[in-house]
Every structure is written in C-alpha cells, then in structure tokens.
C-alpha cells in the first residue's frame, strides 16, 4: 500500500468481536489472564498479548503499527510526548561515560536535554560545528554510541544529508537517529537513506490539529547489533532486569524497540493514553491531504514575504538560492516544508511588534497544526540558550518561525501584511 492508504488502514483489521470499522478505544488498565500459566507466559514474552497498559495497549498498538508502516520500520513504541520519545531513544543506546554526536541545529528543548540533562546521567553530547557529515565525524570516538539530527531542523529549516550521515555513522559502527517530525513520512522516509531509528513528535503534523500530545520511536530493524556487540552489549548479553533475556536472540530485527519498551517504558512509564492514541490516529488519516495543502500554502506565503521590503530575509528551502535547495530536491522531492523563518526588518523590537499584532495566525510554540502558527524563538523556545548557542542553532533576534496552516492562503497573507504594517 502507498502511504496515503497506510495512513487510513495500516495496522488495523475490523474488530472481530464488535465488527467496529473505527479503531476502538481500549480504555483499560489491565487485561485478564486465562490462568497462572497464561500470565507467566505473557510475562516471559512466550506468547503475544497484553498485560498492563503501561507496557502495551491495543489502541496504542494500532498507532505503533501504522506509523511503523508509514516509515517502513519493523516496529514502534508510542509514548506520551516527542521529548519522551527522544529521551528513551537515546537512553536505549547509552550508559555512563559514553557520548552521542549531534548537529547544532536543534529544537530548543532537545538542546536542553542534550546540553544539560544527559550530562547529569553521565552521557555527554558533542555538538558539531555544522550539519556537515564531516564535521560530525571529527567528534566520533570509541565511546560514541549514535549520531543524531533533525531531518528538517526546527526552527533553522536546514535539511540534513541523511545518506552521507548514515555512511559516516555506519563506518564507525554506530546508528543514525533522525527526528523526522517536520518532514513526516509523507515527504521523507529516512530509512530509505540509511537511517536506523526515527523519532516523531506526533503532536505536530502527524496529529495535525493541536489537540493531542504524543511521541513515537520507530525501529528500522537494519542496524547489526550483534556485529557491534562491544559497543552495544545491552542487546546481546542477558538482561538481569528481565529474566536474563537476550534481546537479539528473542526479538531478532526488533531488538532495539523491544528493549525500549521492556526497559524504559515499563520502568519509567511515559505512557500514551488510549484516547490520545485514538485522536492521533484520526489526524494521521488525513496527514497526506494536509501536507499537500501545507506545502502549497507555504510556497505562496514564502513568495509573498520575499517580495516585501518590510521583511529583511526569508529562509525557505523552496527558493533556488537557498543553501539547502539541492538537498530539498533529493530528500523532499522538491516539496519544501511549510515551516519557514523570516526576519522582520528592524530587529528584536520590530519582530516583537509584528508578533503582537497577529490576529489570524496564532502566537504559540507548537507547529504542524491545521492552523497557521507563529513563534518568536529568541523569546520563547530558545530563550534559555546563550546568545552563542542561539546563533549556532540558527536563531537571530529578528527571526519569526512560521508554521503555515491550511487556511485560505489569501487570509494568511492578509494577516501577515497588517502585522508587518504594525511593526513599522
């Protein structure tokens, strides 16, 4: 099936008991065992089934199967937020004394996790000078456990050369982790270019309506954990916390995502509720249609802004002179995302006046909504960073991040026009 069809049907067959066509909301904490022997078999992972909704739930299971199918992976784990997904994805590979290498262009809270929280756990994050694969390779050593990037940077709008990054990562025996939130699998499937693990904040374009938080980790099933057992013994030696289970022996290709569930979801409990999974599934059904409209509206808004003398600059990969335009052709099929940034002429003060004057476009820190959304990163998402860190992340005082929605484009540009007048 193509992705447009998977988004509607993937991971679900008509419920055999009720014949429900819509995915049911299994609003339950626990599941009955047929017997003590059946319960033991479930906990020993000898048979398929649910034990407790902190570990798995049938509604969440459909969501996981659907997103895994959209990305072309072997399995997925849904959690309460995109940040929880990122946290679990990294914890599943690291331990005290190890490190990961990351691009510098990151979402603000991701930077906080990497720069301030992970080091408290003994895991250092090395930020490359740029998103060039060669810059990342210089930081890899024997203690490196992963390379990380955002396929389309938020808010920088850069596009990472995933194929080249995967080549570097695999040369040194580590996986490539990719946050694919902004692109979605409708525009880009990172596994097709060598990525090993994909992360999404489902809160954004996938859910698409600004109502429901959720995150997901998708496993490609392609990384050879046994081959690199010296770096990743957690997958190849008995797990003392779980019946001496050896993940590569028991789960094969799905070893990574299985350990994510049994070690971190089970014990740390960042659980996605069944109702949230249901609502996210509703959003995913229309993600392909919405992305089409997002892309078209984004192009027209970028053209409007570029022609306006009240705007100092526009960062939009759809323009021929954008440094990432060629990579957009390779990885996004030439369809630039609707996330863009631009500079209001007049600096920080003018940007703040523009921001305050918006009427239709909503002032908030979310993105990927059906509604058009604006953010002033220097005063919100990246406020906790130093001036140098903001510059490295591509954030300037006059920058506005715009997530173009699916309203009529003339109404969007009319609101931007009146707000730019106010900024003068």
C-alpha angles and dihedrals in degrees: 000000000000119000093258089059095040089054089062104032108019119124098007138091123184108284106262095214103044100016087230113173092196116069107263121235105238097203097183136118100205141023127221121247120222089221143335088273091053091049091050091049090052093050091046088053089236094129135030118255148094126283107169132354093238086070103032141347129187094236092049089045091061090050091050093048092047096050092043088054092048091053095039095243134143096235147345143207121216119209139175099274144358090257091055089051091052092046094051093043092057096039089054090065105034144064136177112308096024130105144203128213119228139182112249095234102088143145107267098247091046088056090051091051091049100039101039114012105042093050088059086061091051095258116120124205118210115206115211120224090244142353092267111121091230090058090054094046091059090064098050118108138158091285096053114115105178148358116231135197143150109243088220111019121236114245098349094067092215119149117221122223094239097179092054092044091051090051091053093045094049092045087063096040099251133115127249114235116200130191101213097177099120099042098039119198088279090074101023138015106195095195088069088064098046104274115146106199128027125198129195137187095216086193089081129052096342094059088029103182106078094242108101137046122214144136137203140197118208123198119211091201089220105103112102101229093172092054090055097038093136090065096036109034091150089080099042107039127065114281107230091199093057115043093288088290117177105211099203091050096047102035104024110189091010095057095114098052093040091056090046089058101041097040105034109017092044096048104029097037107209089162128184110220119236090240090054091049090052093050092047090052089055090054094047091056089070101032094108092052093046094048090055090055093041091054095048094045091046092055093051094046091050090052091049092051095045092057093049118099090205087068118076098198142346124214106204122143091212090076116093093230095053110114090229096047094104092050089049088058091051101042105024098035088244092298105127116212120250091240110099141151132218138177121239109221108248102048131247096341094051091046090053091050091049091048093050092050097057114117111169096027109074122234108227144106100254125097138191095050124142083243122073111256134191132199133184098212097191091063100034129016095025099030093109091059125090120252090256092049090050091051091050089051090051096251118140130181095252095046122123119189111213125194103193113217134204099264119119104294094227090061091051094051092044090058092047089050095054092045091051088052089055091050091059 
